[in-house]
Amino acid sequence: MRYLSFLTLFALLPFSTALAQGPLAPPAAPAPTMKTLDQVEPRTPIGQADVPMTITNSGSYLLTSNLILPGATAITINADDVTLDLNGFTINAAFSGIIIASGRERGHIRNGTIRDAGDVGINGPQANNFKLSNLRIFDCFNSVMLGDDAHLTDCVIDTSNEGAVGLERNALVRNCAFYRCGVAGEKALYVSAGSQVRDCTFIGANAQAILATDNCVIAGNLCRSNAFAQIHVTGSGNRIIDNQVLDGSGDGLRITGTSNEISGNIVRGNADNYDLAQGNQINILLSELPEIIEWPASVTLAGTLVGSASEDGIRVTANNVTIDLGGHTLQGAGGPTSIDGIDAPDGQTNLVVRNGTIQGWGGNGVLCEDSSGRNFLIEDVLVQSNGRAGLFVGKRHPRSLNWGLNFA
């Protein structure tokens, strides 16, 4: 019997069988693995045909067109946990653009415009923990009224015809702009206790720009050309820091409460730069002459300052005042018309002047008049080219003066 080898058998197999392959058709496309936006956040569309509308269920809602309501409110929110995305569209309503029912919480309204509301653009004075972002609200009688824990960020409020924005406790207002808001006796922005107003702009209000009560932070804002007090704080425990307060028709800083911190603010060009109550921690960054220091304070020059004709540069009428020239010059207007660089009239004690130059005043460089005043410390000061004495100190208490002067 003969046996065929394995190689012989392999050679006798049909060629097509030896080289057989799998199917050549490509596999089907894989099934989608990502969810659509509507699957992640189901959103109910709102168009012109749907309004006026009351939202009674929590969830997310999206405008699909501009909304025009000639005699009504466009949308009423009567549920908690509602997100309303205006989607770049405009609500134009004759009454209120959006009403939030009393007691409702945790809402977010964003991304669009509300205009021409005859009452309030967004009206929810007893709705708490609502956020407004990326909104433009203009030509409304009032712009926004919300309750506690409101957030207002990246919004523009333009031309409110009465008050603009009123927020209750623990509000945060950041990076917003307020233009031409309010009327006499009103305010562009009111915030209650524990609130923060940061990095905002207030221009051209025919009202107070910012009105705050207690334990608030007012920081990094620009207030310019507002008709009444640009920053007005009525309570205590507030921090008013690093603001620019410029060119107002009324008070720049009006602080009627006590136990507040005022520091690092640039305040100039106002009818009265400072109207401050006694009993505050006052650190003035002085940027304009003349100025009267009427309260215990630390005063630092923001730069070289030039006086005005027929005016003292700095007049001190309070005890416990330190004036740090900051290495800068307190410069008189020249000639006999300017008076004294620093004038401390009768009765002041504990005046310190240090670290800079006082020159070019028609009167005295520093005048500490003959009085019951005590404990004047003048140190590291160059006094030169003044019309009268570089330093004039009354004769009743010469031993109360500590010298640290250079005369030229």
C-alpha positions as CSV (number, residue, x, y, z in Angstrom):
1,M,0.0,0.0,0.0
2,R,1.2,3.4,-0.9
3,Y,0.8,6.4,1.3
4,L,0.6,10.0,0.1
5,S,2.5,12.5,2.0
6,F,0.9,15.6,3.6
7,L,2.5,17.9,1.1
8,T,1.2,15.8,-1.8
9,L,-2.3,16.0,-0.4
10,F,-2.0,19.7,0.0
11,A,-0.9,20.1,-3.6
12,L,-3.9,18.1,-4.8
13,L,-6.4,20.4,-3.1
14,P,-8.2,22.9,-5.3
15,F,-6.4,26.2,-5.3
16,S,-9.5,28.2,-4.4
17,T,-10.0,26.1,-1.2
18,A,-6.4,26.6,-0.1
19,L,-6.6,30.4,-0.4
20,A,-10.2,30.9,1.0
21,Q,-10.8,34.4,2.7
22,G,-13.4,35.9,5.0
23,P,-16.2,38.2,3.8
24,L,-15.0,41.4,2.1
25,A,-18.0,43.7,3.0
26,P,-17.1,46.3,5.6
27,P,-18.8,46.2,9.0
28,A,-21.7,48.5,9.6
29,A,-21.1,51.9,11.3
30,P,-21.0,51.8,15.1
31,A,-24.1,53.0,16.9
32,P,-23.9,56.5,18.3
33,T,-22.3,56.7,21.7
34,M,-22.9,60.4,22.6
35,K,-26.1,61.9,23.6
36,T,-27.6,64.9,21.9
37,L,-28.0,68.2,23.9
38,D,-31.7,67.6,24.2
39,Q,-31.0,64.2,25.7
40,V,-28.5,65.7,28.2
41,E,-30.7,68.7,29.1
42,P,-34.2,68.2,27.7
43,R,-35.4,71.7,26.8
44,T,-39.0,72.9,26.2
45,P,-39.2,75.3,23.3
46,I,-41.1,78.6,23.7
47,G,-42.2,80.7,20.7
48,Q,-44.4,83.6,20.0
49,A,-47.5,81.3,19.8
50,D,-46.8,80.0,23.3
51,V,-47.0,83.3,25.2
52,P,-48.2,84.6,27.6
53,M,-47.0,81.5,29.3
54,T,-46.7,80.2,32.9
55,I,-44.0,77.7,33.7
56,T,-45.2,75.3,36.3
57,N,-42.7,72.5,36.0
58,S,-39.0,72.4,36.9
59,G,-36.7,72.0,33.9
60,S,-35.0,73.8,31.0
61,Y,-36.8,76.1,28.6
62,L,-35.5,77.7,25.4
63,L,-36.8,80.6,23.3
64,T,-37.1,79.9,19.6
65,S,-38.1,83.4,18.5
66,N,-38.5,87.0,19.7
67,L,-41.5,87.5,22.0
68,I,-43.7,90.6,21.6
69,L,-46.5,91.1,24.2
70,P,-48.2,94.5,23.7
71,G,-50.4,94.2,26.8
72,A,-49.2,91.5,29.1
73,T,-46.3,89.7,30.8
74,A,-44.5,87.3,28.5
75,I,-43.4,84.5,30.9
76,T,-44.3,83.8,34.5
77,I,-42.1,81.3,36.4
78,N,-44.1,79.4,39.1
79,A,-41.8,76.5,39.7
80,D,-38.4,75.9,41.4
81,D,-35.3,74.8,39.5
82,V,-36.1,76.5,36.2
83,T,-33.5,77.4,33.6
84,L,-34.7,79.8,30.9
85,D,-32.3,80.4,28.0
86,L,-33.4,83.3,25.8
87,N,-31.1,81.9,23.1
88,G,-30.1,85.3,21.8
89,F,-33.7,86.5,21.3
90,T,-35.6,89.5,22.8
91,I,-38.6,89.7,25.0
92,N,-40.6,93.0,24.5
93,A,-43.5,93.1,26.9
94,A,-45.7,96.0,27.9
95,F,-46.0,94.9,31.5
96,S,-43.1,92.7,32.8
97,G,-40.8,90.6,30.6
98,I,-40.6,87.8,33.2
99,I,-42.4,87.5,36.5
100,I,-41.0,85.0,39.1
101,A,-43.7,84.0,41.6
102,S,-43.2,84.6,45.3
103,G,-41.2,81.9,47.1
104,R,-39.7,80.3,44.0
105,E,-36.0,79.3,44.2
106,R,-33.0,78.2,42.2
107,G,-33.6,79.6,38.8
108,H,-31.3,80.8,36.0
109,I,-32.2,83.3,33.2
110,R,-29.6,83.9,30.6
111,N,-28.4,84.8,27.1
112,G,-30.8,87.5,25.6
113,T,-32.5,90.8,25.8
114,I,-35.5,92.2,27.7
115,R,-36.7,95.6,26.8
116,D,-39.5,98.2,27.1
117,A,-41.2,96.7,30.1
118,G,-43.7,99.1,31.6
119,D,-43.2,97.7,35.1
120,V,-40.1,95.5,35.7
121,G,-38.0,93.6,33.2
122,I,-37.5,90.7,35.6
123,N,-39.7,90.9,38.6
124,G,-39.2,88.5,41.5
125,P,-38.7,90.4,44.7
126,Q,-39.5,87.4,46.8
127,A,-37.8,84.8,44.7
128,N,-34.5,83.5,46.1
129,N,-31.3,82.1,44.7
130,F,-31.9,83.2,41.1
131,K,-29.0,83.8,38.6
132,L,-29.1,86.2,35.7
133,S,-26.2,86.1,33.2
134,N,-25.4,87.5,29.8
135,L,-28.5,89.6,29.6
136,R,-29.2,93.1,28.2
137,I,-32.1,94.8,29.9
138,F,-33.0,98.3,28.7
139,D,-35.7,100.9,28.5
140,C,-37.7,99.3,31.3
141,F,-39.4,101.3,34.1
142,N,-37.4,99.1,36.6
143,S,-35.0,96.5,35.4
144,V,-34.6,93.8,38.0
145,M,-36.1,93.0,41.4
146,L,-35.0,89.8,43.1
147,G,-34.9,88.4,46.7
148,D,-32.0,86.8,48.6
149,D,-28.9,85.1,47.2
150,A,-29.3,86.5,43.7
151,H,-26.4,86.5,41.2
152,L,-26.1,89.1,38.4
153,T,-23.1,88.5,36.2
154,D,-22.0,89.8,32.8
155,C,-25.2,91.9,32.2
156,V,-25.9,95.3,30.8
157,I,-28.6,97.5,32.3
158,D,-29.4,100.5,30.2
159,T,-31.8,103.4,30.7
160,S,-34.1,102.3,33.5
161,N,-36.7,105.0,34.0
162,E,-37.0,104.7,37.8
163,G,-34.7,102.4,39.9
164,A,-32.7,99.9,38.0
165,V,-31.8,96.8,40.0
166,G,-32.8,95.9,43.6
167,L,-31.4,92.8,45.3
168,E,-31.8,91.6,48.8
169,R,-29.3,89.8,51.1
170,N,-26.2,88.0,50.0
171,A,-26.3,89.1,46.4
172,L,-23.4,88.9,44.0
173,V,-23.1,91.5,41.2
174,R,-20.0,91.1,39.1
175,N,-18.8,92.4,35.7
176,C,-22.0,94.3,34.9
177,A,-22.5,97.7,33.3
178,F,-25.2,100.2,34.3
179,Y,-25.8,103.1,31.9
180,R,-28.2,106.1,32.4
181,C,-30.2,104.4,35.1
182,G,-32.7,105.9,37.6
183,V,-34.2,109.2,38.6
184,A,-33.6,111.6,41.5
185,G,-34.2,109.8,44.8
186,E,-33.6,106.3,43.3
187,K,-30.4,104.3,42.6
188,A,-28.9,102.3,39.8
189,L,-28.2,99.4,42.1
190,Y,-29.5,98.6,45.6
191,V,-28.0,95.6,47.5
192,S,-28.8,94.5,51.1
193,A,-26.8,93.0,53.8
194,G,-23.9,90.6,53.0
195,S,-23.8,91.4,49.3
196,Q,-20.8,92.0,46.9
197,V,-20.5,94.4,44.0
198,R,-17.3,93.8,42.1
199,D,-15.8,95.0,38.8
200,C,-18.9,96.8,37.6
201,T,-19.3,100.1,35.7
202,F,-21.8,102.8,36.5
203,I,-22.1,105.7,34.2
204,G,-24.5,108.6,33.7
205,A,-27.2,107.7,36.3
206,N,-29.6,110.4,37.2
207,A,-29.6,108.8,40.7
208,Q,-27.3,107.3,43.2
209,A,-25.1,104.7,41.5
210,I,-24.6,102.1,44.4
211,L,-26.6,102.0,47.6
212,A,-25.6,99.3,50.1
213,T,-26.5,98.5,53.7
214,D,-24.4,96.3,56.0
215,N,-21.5,93.9,55.7
216,C,-21.1,94.4,51.9
217,V,-18.0,94.5,49.7
218,I,-17.9,97.2,47.1
219,A,-14.7,96.6,45.2
220,G,-13.0,97.4,41.9
221,N,-15.9,99.3,40.4
222,L,-15.9,102.4,38.1
223,C,-18.4,105.1,38.9
224,R,-18.4,108.1,36.6
225,S,-20.6,111.1,36.0
226,N,-23.5,110.0,38.1
227,A,-25.8,112.7,39.4
228,F,-26.0,111.9,43.1
229,A,-23.9,109.9,45.6
230,Q,-21.8,107.6,43.5
231,I,-21.3,105.1,46.3
232,H,-23.6,105.4,49.3
233,V,-23.2,103.0,52.3
234,T,-25.7,103.4,55.1
235,G,-24.7,100.6,57.5
236,S,-21.7,99.1,59.2
237,G,-19.1,96.3,58.5
238,N,-18.7,97.2,54.8
239,R,-15.5,97.3,52.8
240,I,-15.3,100.0,50.1
241,I,-12.0,99.3,48.4
242,D,-10.1,100.0,45.1
243,N,-13.0,101.8,43.3
244,Q,-12.6,104.7,40.9
245,V,-15.2,107.4,41.7
246,L,-15.0,110.2,39.2
247,D,-16.7,113.4,38.0
248,G,-20.0,113.1,39.8
249,S,-22.4,115.9,40.4
250,G,-22.9,114.9,44.0
251,D,-20.8,113.1,46.6
252,G,-18.2,110.7,45.5
253,L,-18.2,108.4,48.6
254,R,-21.0,109.0,51.0
255,I,-20.6,106.7,54.1
256,T,-23.2,107.5,56.7
257,G,-22.7,104.3,58.8
258,T,-19.8,103.4,61.1
259,S,-17.2,100.6,61.4
260,N,-16.6,100.5,57.7
261,E,-13.3,100.1,55.9
262,I,-12.6,102.7,53.2
263,S,-9.3,102.2,51.4
264,G,-7.5,102.4,48.0
265,N,-10.2,104.3,46.2
266,I,-9.4,106.9,43.5
267,V,-11.9,109.7,44.1
268,R,-11.8,113.0,42.2
269,G,-13.8,115.5,40.2
270,N,-16.9,115.2,42.3
271,A,-18.9,118.0,43.8
272,D,-17.7,116.7,47.2
273,N,-15.3,113.8,47.0
274,Y,-15.9,112.5,50.5
275,D,-18.9,112.7,52.9
276,L,-17.8,110.3,55.6
277,A,-19.2,109.8,59.1
278,Q,-16.9,109.6,62.1
279,G,-16.0,106.1,63.4
280,N,-14.8,104.4,60.2
281,Q,-11.4,103.1,59.2
282,I,-10.4,105.6,56.6
283,N,-7.4,105.2,54.3
284,I,-7.5,107.8,51.6
285,L,-5.5,107.5,48.4
286,L,-5.6,111.2,47.7
287,S,-5.7,112.1,44.0
288,E,-7.0,115.7,43.9
289,L,-6.5,119.0,45.7
290,P,-7.9,120.8,47.6
291,E,-9.2,118.4,50.2
292,I,-10.4,118.8,53.8
293,I,-9.7,115.8,56.1
294,E,-12.5,115.9,58.7
295,W,-12.1,112.5,60.3
296,P,-9.2,110.5,61.8
297,A,-7.6,109.0,58.7
298,S,-4.5,107.8,57.0
299,V,-3.9,109.8,53.8
300,T,-1.5,108.8,51.0
301,L,-0.8,110.8,47.9
302,A,-1.6,108.9,44.7
303,G,1.1,110.9,42.9
304,T,2.4,114.5,42.7
305,L,-0.6,116.8,43.3
306,V,-0.9,120.5,42.3
307,G,-3.0,122.9,44.3
308,S,-5.5,125.5,43.2
309,A,-5.4,129.3,43.5
310,S,-6.7,130.7,46.8
311,E,-7.0,127.3,48.4
312,D,-5.0,125.3,50.9
313,G,-3.7,122.1,49.5
314,I,-4.8,119.8,52.4
315,R,-6.8,121.3,55.4
316,V,-6.9,119.1,58.4
317,T,-9.7,119.6,60.9
318,A,-9.6,116.3,62.7
319,N,-7.2,114.7,65.3
320,N,-5.2,111.6,64.5
321,V,-4.4,112.2,60.9
322,T,-1.4,110.8,59.1
323,I,-0.4,112.3,55.7
324,D,2.1,110.2,53.8
325,L,3.4,112.1,50.7
326,G,4.5,108.7,49.3
327,G,7.7,110.1,47.9
328,H,5.7,112.6,45.8
329,T,5.4,116.4,45.8
330,L,2.6,118.6,47.2
331,Q,3.0,121.4,44.7
332,G,1.5,124.9,45.1
333,A,-0.1,126.7,42.2
334,G,2.8,129.2,42.2
335,G,2.8,132.9,43.1
336,P,1.0,134.4,46.0
337,T,-2.4,133.1,45.2
338,S,-2.2,129.7,46.6
339,I,-2.2,129.5,50.4
340,D,-0.7,126.8,52.6
341,G,0.4,123.3,51.5
342,I,-1.0,121.7,54.7
343,D,-3.0,123.7,57.2
344,A,-4.0,122.4,60.6
345,P,-6.0,125.1,62.3
346,D,-6.8,125.3,66.0
347,G,-7.1,122.2,68.2
348,Q,-5.7,119.4,66.1
349,T,-3.5,116.8,67.8
350,N,-1.5,113.8,66.6
351,L,-0.8,115.1,63.1
352,V,1.9,113.2,61.1
353,V,3.4,114.4,57.8
354,R,6.1,112.4,56.2
355,N,8.1,111.2,53.2
356,G,8.0,113.7,50.3
357,T,8.3,117.3,49.2
358,I,6.1,120.4,49.9
359,Q,6.9,123.3,47.6
360,G,5.7,126.3,45.7
361,W,2.9,127.5,48.0
362,G,2.2,131.2,48.3
363,G,1.8,130.8,52.1
364,N,3.5,128.2,54.3
365,G,4.6,124.8,53.4
366,V,3.1,123.4,56.6
367,L,1.0,125.6,59.0
368,C,0.2,124.2,62.4
369,E,-1.4,127.2,64.0
370,D,-1.0,128.5,67.6
371,S,-3.6,126.5,69.4
372,S,-4.1,123.7,71.9
373,G,-2.9,121.3,69.2
374,R,-0.2,118.8,70.3
375,N,2.0,116.1,69.0
376,F,2.9,117.1,65.5
377,L,5.4,114.8,63.8
378,I,7.0,116.0,60.6
379,E,9.6,113.6,59.2
380,D,11.5,113.0,56.0
381,V,10.0,116.1,54.3
382,L,11.8,118.5,52.0
383,V,10.2,122.0,52.3
384,Q,11.3,124.5,49.7
385,S,10.3,127.6,47.6
386,N,7.3,128.6,49.6
387,G,6.2,132.2,49.9
388,R,6.3,132.4,53.7
389,A,7.7,129.8,56.2
390,G,8.5,126.3,55.1
391,L,7.1,125.3,58.5
392,F,5.1,127.5,60.8
393,V,4.2,126.2,64.2
394,G,2.3,128.1,66.9
395,K,4.3,129.1,70.0
396,R,2.1,127.6,72.7
397,H,3.5,124.1,72.4
398,P,6.8,124.1,70.7
399,R,8.0,121.0,72.5
400,S,5.2,119.0,71.0
401,L,6.9,119.1,67.5
402,N,9.3,116.4,66.4
403,W,11.6,117.6,63.7
404,G,12.5,115.7,60.5
405,L,12.7,118.5,57.9
406,N,15.0,119.7,55.2
407,F,14.7,123.3,54.1
408,A,15.7,124.7,50.8
